[in-house]
Amino acid sequence: MSFSESPMNGKGNEITDPNGTSDEPDSFKPTEDPLAFCERHILGMKRKADHNKQESLWSFYFVIGPSLLAPLFVTFGSEWICGKLIPSALSLAAAGSIAWLQLRKPQQLWSIYRSANSRTRRTDFYTELEHTRMI
């Protein structure tokens, strides 16, 4: 590794601030408007919350649906495929969905992102910025 590739000289792994600007003059980017910064983070939290809500609902459907269908196949299935294989696969799908819900906890993440989103919208700083933009 030569001196020009060294992280100590400011090339390659330079530290940037949250707005994406670095200490080097050729990589200058204008700073982001504070209101746009807040709105970008609010939209990001909303998008994450919506994703986790959908994931939670679909996982719930994948638990309830196969759990309700498996006994029907056991009851009405007379041959090996309908009486044993399909109910086993449905039970396996339900168990996998339960494990996914317990491991990932999308409903808890959804709640966290929704509350963070509403707290950010209620902050005095965001409200003041939004008010000054309207004036």
CORCOR-V141926 format. One record per backbone hydrogen bond with DSSP energy under -1.0 kcal/mol. CO is the residue of the C=O (numbers start at 1). NH is the residue of the N-H. E is the energy in kcal/mol with one decimal. If there is no record, write none. Layout:
co:CO nh:NH e:E
co:CO nh:NH e:E
//
This chain:
co:6 nh:9 e:-1.1
co:11 nh:13 e:-1.5
co:17 nh:20 e:-2.4
co:21 nh:17 e:-2.3
co:24 nh:27 e:-1.1
co:25 nh:28 e:-1.1
co:33 nh:37 e:-2.4
co:34 nh:38 e:-2.4
co:35 nh:39 e:-2.7
co:36 nh:40 e:-2.4
co:37 nh:41 e:-2.0
co:38 nh:42 e:-2.5
co:39 nh:43 e:-2.5
co:40 nh:44 e:-2.0
co:41 nh:45 e:-2.3
co:42 nh:46 e:-2.2
co:43 nh:47 e:-2.5
co:44 nh:48 e:-2.1
co:45 nh:49 e:-2.5
co:46 nh:50 e:-2.7
co:47 nh:51 e:-2.2
co:48 nh:52 e:-2.4
co:49 nh:53 e:-2.2
co:50 nh:54 e:-2.4
co:51 nh:55 e:-2.5
co:52 nh:56 e:-2.2
co:53 nh:57 e:-2.5
co:54 nh:58 e:-2.8
co:55 nh:59 e:-2.2
co:56 nh:60 e:-2.1
co:57 nh:61 e:-2.3
co:58 nh:62 e:-2.1
co:60 nh:64 e:-2.6
co:61 nh:65 e:-2.5
co:63 nh:67 e:-1.4
co:64 nh:68 e:-2.0
co:65 nh:69 e:-2.0
co:66 nh:70 e:-2.2
co:69 nh:73 e:-1.9
co:70 nh:74 e:-1.9
co:71 nh:75 e:-2.6
co:72 nh:76 e:-2.8
co:73 nh:77 e:-1.7
co:79 nh:83 e:-2.3
co:80 nh:84 e:-1.9
co:80 nh:85 e:-1.8
co:81 nh:86 e:-2.7
co:84 nh:88 e:-1.7
co:85 nh:89 e:-2.4
co:86 nh:90 e:-2.5
co:87 nh:91 e:-2.4
co:88 nh:92 e:-2.3
co:89 nh:93 e:-2.3
co:90 nh:94 e:-2.3
co:91 nh:95 e:-2.5
co:92 nh:96 e:-2.3
co:93 nh:97 e:-2.1
co:94 nh:98 e:-2.2
co:95 nh:99 e:-2.4
co:96 nh:100 e:-2.3
co:97 nh:101 e:-2.4
co:98 nh:102 e:-2.3
co:99 nh:103 e:-2.4
co:100 nh:104 e:-2.8
co:101 nh:105 e:-1.5
co:105 nh:109 e:-2.0
co:106 nh:110 e:-2.6
co:107 nh:111 e:-1.7
co:108 nh:112 e:-2.2
co:109 nh:113 e:-2.7
co:110 nh:114 e:-2.4
co:111 nh:115 e:-2.3
co:112 nh:116 e:-2.4
co:113 nh:117 e:-2.3
co:114 nh:118 e:-2.4
co:115 nh:119 e:-2.4
co:116 nh:120 e:-2.3
co:117 nh:121 e:-2.0
co:118 nh:122 e:-1.6
co:123 nh:127 e:-2.2
co:124 nh:128 e:-2.7
co:125 nh:129 e:-2.4
co:126 nh:130 e:-2.6
co:127 nh:131 e:-2.3
co:128 nh:132 e:-2.4
co:129 nh:133 e:-1.6
co:130 nh:134 e:-1.4
co:131 nh:135 e:-1.3
//
